[in-house]
Amino acid sequence: MKSISQTFARGLLFALPIAITLGALYWFFSWAESLLSPLLEYLLPQGWYITGMGVLSGLVIIFMLGLLVQAYLLRQLFEWLERSLNRIPLVKTLYGSARDILKLFSGSEEQELQKVVLVTLHEDIRMIGFVTNEHIDLIDDEDVIAVYVPLSYQVGGHLLYLPRHRCEPLDIPVKAAMQQVLTAHISQSPQPGAPRV
């Protein structure tokens, strides 16, 4: 009976990530298609619309937005819009949180999340963390930095203010470290610079 449950668990571990990934892609494609297909059917001559054009248009629009954001004038426009949103109390909180989370996981060069550290909580208890700010004005001690320690299998984590000497820099990409933390280090493939237990 034990071998049957173990075999089922192995099959589930194999199938579940694939199902979640395919489900997320299907949701995105369905959403893009349902959102843009009526507009395309209206704009294009009758009979020209083909299923899938909505998804393709969505990808093109996202790419074009990326190009536009890089342009100076449009950057100024987006900054003005951002400043306007930051004046509205509830919107400011929601928008700021969403923006910070996206910057956190996008690996933006402007963010200091590029630093992965091994945090020593006790003599032999360590956690992977991500430096979010090395200039803390809340505390007089200049040797204190802000480190974000995410929780496994959920969106959330703890912000710790730690002395610099308790954070050992790791030579590991941010995305690889985040994957290890979020999946509770179940993946067996070793990453360069990953901490050895």
SVG drawing of the C-alpha trace seen along z (x, -y; Angstrom):
<svg xmlns="http://www.w3.org/2000/svg" viewBox="-18 -64 49 66">
<polyline fill="none" stroke="black" stroke-width="0.4" points="0.0,0.0 2.9,-2.3 4.5,-1.8 1.2,-2.7 0.9,-6.0 4.5,-6.8 4.1,-6.1 0.9,-8.3 2.8,-11.1 5.7,-10.9 3.2,-11.1 1.5,-14.1 4.8,-15.9 5.6,-15.4 2.1,-16.4 1.2,-19.2 3.8,-21.8 3.1,-21.1 -0.7,-21.4 -0.2,-24.7 2.1,-26.2 -0.3,-25.1 -3.3,-26.4 -1.6,-29.8 -0.7,-30.0 -4.2,-28.9 -5.7,-31.6 -3.5,-34.3 -4.2,-33.3 -8.0,-33.1 -8.0,-36.4 -6.0,-38.1 -8.2,-36.6 -11.5,-37.5 -10.3,-41.0 -8.9,-41.9 -10.9,-39.7 -14.1,-42.0 -11.9,-45.0 -10.0,-43.2 -13.3,-41.8 -14.6,-45.4 -11.4,-46.9 -10.6,-44.2 -12.6,-43.6 -15.3,-40.8 -13.7,-37.3 -10.2,-38.5 -10.1,-37.7 -8.5,-34.4 -8.6,-32.8 -5.3,-33.6 -5.0,-37.1 -6.1,-38.5 -3.2,-36.7 -0.7,-37.8 -2.0,-41.4 -1.7,-41.3 2.0,-40.2 2.7,-42.9 1.0,-45.5 3.0,-44.5 6.3,-44.6 5.4,-48.0 4.6,-49.3 8.1,-48.1 9.6,-50.1 7.5,-53.2 8.5,-53.2 12.2,-53.4 11.5,-56.6 12.3,-59.8 9.0,-61.7 6.8,-58.7 8.9,-58.0 8.1,-61.5 4.4,-60.8 4.5,-57.6 6.3,-59.3 3.6,-62.0 0.9,-59.4 2.7,-57.5 3.0,-60.7 -0.7,-61.3 -1.6,-57.8 0.6,-58.3 -1.6,-61.2 -4.7,-59.0 -4.6,-57.3 -6.0,-53.8 -4.7,-53.7 -1.3,-54.8 -1.0,-51.7 -2.3,-49.2 -0.3,-50.7 2.9,-51.0 2.7,-47.5 2.0,-46.0 4.9,-48.0 7.3,-47.0 6.4,-43.3 6.9,-43.4 10.2,-45.2 11.2,-42.6 10.6,-39.7 11.7,-41.3 15.3,-41.6 15.5,-45.2 19.0,-46.6 17.9,-49.6 16.9,-47.5 19.3,-46.3 17.6,-42.9 20.5,-41.8 22.3,-40.7 21.6,-37.3 22.8,-36.6 22.8,-33.8 21.4,-35.1 22.6,-33.6 19.7,-33.6 21.4,-31.4 24.7,-29.5 23.5,-26.8 20.3,-28.2 20.6,-30.0 18.1,-31.3 18.5,-32.7 17.6,-36.4 17.6,-39.3 19.1,-42.7 16.5,-45.3 18.2,-48.4 21.7,-49.0 20.9,-52.6 18.5,-52.4 17.4,-55.7 15.2,-54.2 18.1,-53.0 21.2,-55.0 23.5,-52.1 25.0,-52.4 26.0,-48.7 22.3,-47.6 20.8,-46.5 17.3,-45.5 16.9,-41.9 13.8,-40.3 13.3,-36.6 10.5,-35.1 8.4,-32.2 8.2,-28.9 5.1,-27.9 3.4,-31.3 3.7,-35.0 4.9,-36.6 7.9,-36.9 9.7,-38.8 11.6,-42.1 14.6,-41.8 16.9,-44.6 20.2,-42.8 23.8,-43.7 25.8,-43.3 28.2,-40.7 25.3,-38.3 24.7,-38.3 27.1,-36.3 27.0,-37.2 26.2,-34.3 27.4,-34.0 24.1,-32.8 21.6,-34.5 18.6,-36.1 16.1,-34.0 17.8,-30.8 17.9,-31.7 14.2,-32.8 13.3,-29.5 15.1,-27.5 13.4,-29.4 9.9,-29.4 10.1,-25.6 11.6,-24.9 14.8,-23.7 13.1,-20.5 14.9,-20.8 18.0,-18.6 19.8,-20.4 22.8,-22.2 23.2,-25.9 26.7,-27.6 27.3,-29.3 24.4,-27.6 24.9,-27.1 26.0,-23.6 24.2,-22.0"/>
</svg>
